[in-house]
Amino acid sequence: MNDVIETIEYRGHIIEIGYDIDPFSPREYLDFTKMYYRPNRNFAVGDEVLSSDYSLRGIADKFDLDFDYDDIYIREAADKKLTRFIDDNYIALIYSWGSHGCQFGSIRGHLFNGDYDDGDGIIIISKKDLRENWGWKNITKKRYSRVVEMLKAELKVYEQYCQGDVYGYDVDSINDSCWGFYDQDYMIEEAKSNIDYYIDQENKKKQAAVKRYIKSNVPLIYRFA
């Protein structure tokens, strides 16, 4: 058992809650998206590091887009072209990590603006994959918003993983234990549900035993000896 940070009494049983000190990375199973990141002096978070210390050039390299960055005007044109390329083929969010957690930026219309020149990465999902795996012929505005929320949720879970905000529980009295939760409320409900099931099964066993005793004419004083 990891160090207990909270205990909850429920129906005569004790739920012990602790941090999961060795959780699986959510990127191992959230593999429908891809995270490209540019490490800075504080953070390096994502699936693959960008090939350049400048995010725009690094992401362009990931998509094999060849631009000349020596001229500022060409760089601005490259920015627009890359944004358009990603808009046409992907749904994406810029993310930036800091002391206040993960922050998001929009891809549409401005891949890298002044606020995100030092942004740490980009999370993307292919529109082709969405059409093939989700059965979408068209990606409507409503569907686009739904995918953006999914990307934010994936980043939130990954942020929790990076910060050690992952939990688990033990209920020794019923030999129940489970770890790797990112939602404490859900985890507690899961633990309580397992206790409910255990108590329900124990009551059914007692009721079945009573029926056997009655059928066998076992005297009352011996039935629960």
N, C-alpha and C positions, 0 to 999 in steps of 0.2 A: 504493500500500500504506500502510495506517495504521501507527502505531508498533508494532513487534513486541514483544510481552510474553513470548513463549515460542516456542521452536522444538523440534520433534520430528523425529527421524530415523526413517524407516520404509522398509525395503526399498530403501535407496539413494536415497531422496528426502527432501527437507526440507519439513516442514509449518511454516509461519510463522503464528502466531496473534496477533491483535490485537483491540483494542476496536473495535466498529462505532461510528463517531463520528456517523453520520447514519442511525439505524435508523428503520424505519416504526413508528408507534405501534401497539401490539397492539389498541387500541380500533378501529382501522380495519377489522379483520377479525374481532374478537371482538364482534360486534354483536348477538348473541342476547340479551345481558343489557344492563342499563342501570345506570349509576353516577351517582347524585346526590350532590353534595358540598357541604359548608359550609366555605369556605376559612377558615383561621386565619392567624396571623401567620407561620407557617412553611411551610404546604403548601396547595396548591389542586389537587387531583387527582381527575379523574373526567370524565364526559361533559357534565353540565350542572350549573351552580351552583344551589344552593337559593335560593328567592326571599326568604328571611329570614335574619337572622344567628342565629336560634335554630333548631336542627335540627328539632325537633318541628313547629313552625309551618311551616317551609320544606317539609318532606316532605308535611304535610297540604295545603299549597297545591298541590303537584305533583299530588295526587290529587283536587283540587277539593273537599276536605272542609272545611266551614265550622265553626269552633269559636270560642267566646269564651274567651280565655286570661286574662281579668282576675282571675278567681276561681281560687284554687289547686285547689279541689275539682273545678271544671269542667275544669281543665287535666289533672288526674289521670284524669278520666273520658274526656277526649279522647285521652289517651295509650292507654288501654285500647281505646277504639273504633278508633283508628288501627291499633293492633297487631292487633286482630281482623280489620279490613278487609284488611290486608296478608296475614295468615295465610290468609284465605279465598281470596285472589286471586293471591298471589305466594309465591315462596320467596325469602328475603332474608337478607342478613347486614349488620350494622353493621361498618364498618371505621374504624380510627383510625390515623393516621400519626404517627410520631415518630422519634427518633434510633435506636431499635431496630427500625425497619421497620414493617411493617403488622401490626396486631393485629385480631382478630375478636371480635365480640359476637353473641349470639343474638338473633333477633327474637322467637321464640315466647315469649309470656308476659310479656315486658318489653322493649318497643321501645327505651325510653331509661331506663336505671336510673342510679344515682349514678355508676357508673364511666364511663358513656358520654354524660353530659350534654354533654361537650365533644367528642364524637365527630365525625369529619370527614365521614362520609357513609354511604350505604347502597347496596349493589349488589343488584339484584333481577332476577328472571326470572319472566315471567308463566306461571301454571299453564295458562292457555288455550293459550299458544304451545307449551308442553311436550306438551299433549294433541294439538294439531294437527300438530306437526312431528315428534314422537317416537312418535306412535301410541299414547300412553298413555291408556287409559280411566280408570284410577285411579292416583293417586300414592300408592303404598304407603310404609311407613316406610323400606324398603330403597331405593326410588327417591328419596325425599326426601333421605336421607343421601348418595346418589350425586350429586344436584344440588348439595348444600351443598359437597361436595368439589370439584365443578367451579367453583363460585363462588370458593372459596379459591384454586384453581389460577389462575383468571383474575386475581385480585388479586395473586398472587405474580408472575406474568409482568409485570403492569403496574408493580409495585414495581421489578422489575429494570430495566424500561425507564426509569423515572423516575430511577433511581440510576446509569444508564449501564452496567449489568451485561449488555451485549449484545456478542457476539463474532463474529468471522469468521476465515477462513483463506485463505492463498495457498499453492499448490504450483507455483512457477514452472516447474519442470522438465517438468511435463505440462500447463502452461497451464490450471490449475484454480484457481478462486477462488469462494468463496461467503460471504455475510455475513447477519447478522440472526439468529444463533443465541442462544437463551436457555439452552441446556444444553451446557456445554463437552464433556462426555463423549460426547453424541450427535454433536456437531460433529466431534470427533476421529475417531470411528468412521466418519462420513460421508467424511471426507478419506481415511482409510485404505482404505475401500471403493473410492473412485475411483482410488486408486493401484493397488490390486489389479486393478481392471478394466483400467487402462491397461497394466499389465505382462502381463496375460493376452492382451490384444489384440495387443501387440507380439510375444509368443511365437507366437501363431497366424500372424501375418504371416511370421515367420521359418520356421515349419514349412511354410507354403504355398510359400515361396520355395525351400526345400530340395527339395520335391516337384517343382517345375518344373525345377530344375537337373538332378535325377536323370532325369526324363523326357526332358529335352533332351540328356542325356549331356554336361553341362558338366563339365569336369575339376575335381577337388576344389580345386586351387590357385586357381581363378577364381571359385568359388562365392560367396565373401564379400569379394571384392576391392572 
